[in-house]
């Protein structure tokens, strides 16, 4: 049930397809079209860089905040358990709910976000967050971070709480301040959790689909500025890249490329990060 | 730095920490509160007084959502698919993990690794072959297409988690039960299962939330409106009633309510279950 579809996805990418009916053997023609022919090649490159940006910004904002919250929640912080439960709440929500909810919030005319800015005297900052090609993708990534930030928080918190207190006490006795304790003790011992989060974030960023689809439509409005590989893959397999005709060969080729990128990077990443973990 | 000054700095740091934590609490809770509040308002009221209390709170939006927007239908579909998939995962997962965890036999490790490899595969990238497979089996536009895919993708992690737990149980347990004349199924049901209950809870949460929330597979497999699950039904609903914000917020609240309700009852199991795999122990 699992091995069969993956292998067939690879096989499918080597055939010609007319709609969803298989034609003759095509060799690498689908890949060639994908990488050199307009508009596929252009869409592919644009989408790829959007996935890369999604990964980078998610690492910085979502996982950075997750680490910060975990540090704040460790130890005898007042209300730590309640905070923990609240921060994790959005993780349980469907991305469809999250997407539509924020679509309403970010509505340029009636949405509460711009109205709140106006109330705060910052009306100049108000803009059509999802309709402006300058801000759409970043806004989307921030909405995604709103939903997910509780996840790295919990993972990092579990890691920090597993650090033996003697280590921290010993460092304190040697005169290390909070900053030094964090950099020299906590962060190195947190390496396994960091590795897990980096790899999961990477896989998530390159499989990204629901939120862009729900909030920006299947073409990644406005004018492909929120197009990602997941959308491109779905469009080509079930709707056509720009034409509206399904193209299974092309879709399978995109799937194979995505699969290779995810597998290679998370595999190499796992090996590299694991090595650092042992040395560190 | 004198001791006193250090204490003050500590207090300052604690205050700053509370400030940041409180800020994020508001960032999570205010949008949810706004959603619930708006669901009791008319659209005109949401537009004119977005932050005010509903002038005459009414359940009209909810009644309309349940009746005219087919939420009842979507909801029942989601329940059927989720429950069926979970049954398959828990029953088949327990049986497989029991065999893998409690018996040494040729190919044990190989079989375990085979099941394990299912966790690593991003199954959504195989959607085209799955679509064609479902078409050839004439399962498109049936509950079975979803149930089978969810069960298959959930079994790997279920077997992984449960096998670990079964292995950790002492060998004396089944020896003692066997001496008392208990059969294989009896040992599993009466002796082992009660002991791995926490693991079953983890497996349940780990799978039930992603299945309940899934949007991708219904999007590809289900086209008839009366078979759509809640997340897919939401997109229909948002297309149809785009201008009626009161209705939209009521729909969002209604769709979020079951998961949030369960979360409030058992947030600890949720957190543990959903981070299983990323957090050890």
Interface residues (C-beta under 8 A of the other chain):
Chain A: X1 X2 X3 X4 X5 X6 X8 X9 X12 X20 X65 X68 X69 X72 X73 X77 X78 X79 X83 X84 X85 X86 X87 X88 X89 X90 X91 X92 X93 X94 X95 X96 X97 X100 X101 X102 X104 X105 X110 X112 X115 X116 X119 X146 X149 X151 X154 X155 X158 X178 X193 X196 X197 X200 X203 X207 X209 X210 X213 X214 X233 X237 X238 X248 X251 X252 X255 X258 X259 X262
Chain B: X13 X14 X17 X18 X20 X21 X24 X25 X27 X28 X29 X31 X32 X34 X35 X46 X47 X50 X51 X117 X118 X121 X122 X123 X124 X125 X126 X127 X128 X129 X130 X131 X132 X133 X135 X148 X149 X152 X153 X156 X209 X212 X213 X215 X216 X220 X230 X231 X232 X234 X235 X238 X245 X248 X249 X252 X255 X256 X259 X260 X263 X267 X270 X271 X274 X275 X278 X279 X280
